[in-house]
Amino acid sequence: MTDLKKKVKKSKDSEIEELKDTIQRLQADFENYKKQVEKQNLEVFKRAKADLINKLLPILDSFELAFKNDNKLEEFKKGIELIYSQFFQTLEDLGLRPITCEGKFDPYKHEVLLSQDSDKEGGTILEELQKGYMIEDCVLRHSKVKVVKKIKGDKCGK
């Protein structure tokens, strides 16, 4: 082999080694980054959980106080109503919104459990059987409803 070929081969070999080292360093950096992101996500989750529990603690305190007064039925009932109000307000502060069930059935927000004949237009909600809730634009739980049956020949049943 000539000297030129040896030099070219050595140059290529050293370039290959450099590229291997670079790839290995990048791979190690990426693995470290993934571990760091996982750790940060876990910390965010822990903080969010602690924050939620901290917001619910006053409700727990109210329950404990109500149970101390369980021998006075009327006061106990008022206390439970106040706790419900406090709990619902806490959930609203966290972004919870009840789904309204007035008017027409919306398949994105309502789930039909029952239907019955009525003189109202088909698909009209007659009764809410279980409340549904949203947080921002996301449905957490669909409202369970009873609706008017669509009757053949009416405008909605065709």
N, C-alpha and C positions, 0 to 999 in steps of 0.2 A: 504494500500500500504506500502510496506516495504521501509525502508530508502534508500536502494540501488536503488530501482526503482524510488523514488522521485529524487534522485541525478542525475540519468541518464536522466530523463524527463527534469529536470532543465537545464542540460548540453545541451541536444538537443534543447530545447527552446531558450537558449541563443545563440547557434550556428546558429539557423534559423534566429534569429534577426540580428546577425552579417552579415550573408549572405544577408539579405534584405537590410541592411544599405549599404553594399558594392555595391549591384546592383543599388540602388537608386543613390549613388554617381557616379558610372560609367555612368549611364543614364544622369545625370545632366552634367557631364564632356563632354559627347558626344554631347549633345545639345549645350553646350557652344562652343565646337570645330566647329560644323556645322555653328553656327552664325558667328564665327570668320573667317572661310573660305569664307563664302558668302560675308562678309565685305571686305576681302582682294581681292576677285575676282572683286567686284564692283570698288575698288580703282584701280586695274590694268586696268580695262576697261576704267575708267575715264582718267587715265594717257595716255593710248594708243590713245584714242579719241582726247585728247588735243594735243598730239604729232603730230597726223595726221593733225589736223586743223592748227597747227603751221607751218607745212611744206607746206600747201596750201595757207597760207596768202600772200606770195610773188606773187603768181599767181593772187590773188584778187587785190593786189596793181597794178599789170601790167594791168589788165583789166580797172581799174579806170583811169590809165594814158592814155590808148588807147582811152577811151571814151572822154577824154578831147581834143583829136586830131581828132575827127571824121569828122571835116570839110575838112581835107586833105585826100582824098580817098586812094591814093597810100601809104602814110605813115600809115594810119589806117590799111590797108591790111597787110603791113609788120609787124606792131605791133601785129595783131591777129596771124600771122604765128609764131612770136616769142613766144607769150603766149602759143600756141599749143605745140611748142617745149619744153618750160619750164614745162608745165603740164605733157607731156609725160615723160620727164626726171625724174620728181618727182615720177611718178608712177613706172617707171623702178627702181628707187632707193629703192622703197618700195617692190620690188620683182616681179612686173608685167612683163610678157613676152608675146608678140604676138604669136599666133599659126601660123605656116607656112602652106601654102596651095599648096605646090608644089608636084606634083606626084599623088600618089594613095590616095583614100578616106580612112580615118581612122575613124571608128564609135565612137571611144573614144574622138576624138577631133573635128570632123566635123559633121554637120547636113545638109543633102541633102534637098534643097528646090526645085530645078529644075533639070531635066535631059534632054539631047538632043542627037540625033544621031551625030556621028562623026566618022572619019576614025581612031581615036585614040582608044586605048585599053579600054574596059569597066571598069568603076570605076575610070577613070582618072579625076582629077579635072580640069574643063575648066575655071571656074571663081569663085572668092571669092566675095560673095554678101554682107557679113558683117564680119568684123574681129572678131576672137575669141581670148580669152586671158586666160593665166594660171598664177597662183602664186605658185611657187615651182612645185610640181607634181600634183597640183589640177587644174582642168579646172573650170574657173570662168564662161566663156561663150563659147559655141561651135561656131566654124566658120560656117557661113551659106554659102553653096557652090552650084554650078551647076556642075554636073558630066556627063560623057559619059554614055549613056544607055548601058546596057548589052544586046547584041543581041544574040538570040538563034543561036547556032552553033559556036560562037567564043569561045576562050579558057576560058574566064571568065564567059560566060553565061551558061555553061553546068550544 
